[in-house]
Amino acid sequence: HPQYLEAYDELAGLLASEGHGEQQVALLERAVNLSPNSAHRQSALGVAALARDQRDIAARAFSRAIKLTEHRAIESLEPFLGMARMHTEAGNPGEAQKLVATMAQRYTSHEAQLLAKAEQVRALQALGDRAGAAKLAAELAALSADETSPGAADIAARIAETLIDSQQAEAATQLLQHVTRNNYDNERLLQRTQRAFERLGLGAAGGELVAAARREATNAMKDSMRLMAEGDPQAALEGLRSAKTSMPRNVRVLLNFAAVAMTCLQRHGRSPPLEAEMRQSIATAQALKPDDARAADLLQQLDRWTEAPA
């Protein structure tokens, strides 16, 4: 069934995951010849070709994708980002700035705005505006670390990689540390951050950071379980509150805090401040992992608790 285009998409993804970039590009070229007006396939071809430094193919694919999405509401960032990067690396950072400005105007999502800023850092660095690049990189690191939407960790890791390319090691390190602390149990993401640390020349330090994050989170969980077993949920709550401060986007820490908070409420009665803190922890966890059944269960418990007569 050579016209079954979804098979090309799936096979291209598998080839990419197996490291067969040359075959992936060839397959996607076949796919766009069959379906030249598919923006997402043109974009996928551009990304794959750029990864192999096949810039002529990438430029044609990105240009076509940008044209195809001009009057469509669906967000398509990769063509803009890819073309902007190519402009900067070809010595035309001014053109890159125009392109990311167009992207940021067309797409107003938080992800689009962050990734546009990241490419802007690259362009500023290429223009020789090191102070401006450093200032924007620091702002970007803070904004990325605050994001709680689904996929935020992947976006932060991607931005860190762009900052490394832009020689913004301090901001990149800050972001990588944030991602590592809050995703210590995500092996795929940790491998990505470890590779980024290695590019910074901090491979050993990155490995230690991962180990330290795991120890901190694991110890917090163990200590809270021990204190609960000893009949001291208040002490367990304080320990998890401290862990929550240092790992504010770690879903397990957030939900363990909420569970212990529920126990404290049941033992000691209503506490609007603690109820609000528990609700915020659950909301943050759900923003990070929308399908988490434990978060939904804890929220139901809290709702029943607050609705029950005093």
ABEGO torsion letter per residue (X at the ends): XAABAAAAAAAAAAAAAAGBAAAAAAAAAAAAAABAABAAAAAAAAAAAAAAGBAAAAAAAAAAAAAAAAABABBBAAAAAAAAAAAAAAGBAAAAAAAAAAAAAABABAAAAAAAAAAAAAAAAAAGBAAAAAAAAAAAAAAAAABABBGAAAAAAAAAAAAAAAGBAAAAAAAAAAAAAAAAABAAAAAAAAAAAAAAGAAAAAAAAAAAAAAAAAAAAAAAAAAAAAGBAAAAAAAAAAAAAABAABAAAAAAAAAAAAAAAAAAEBBAAAAAAAAAAAAAAAAABAABAAAAAAAAAAAAAAABBX
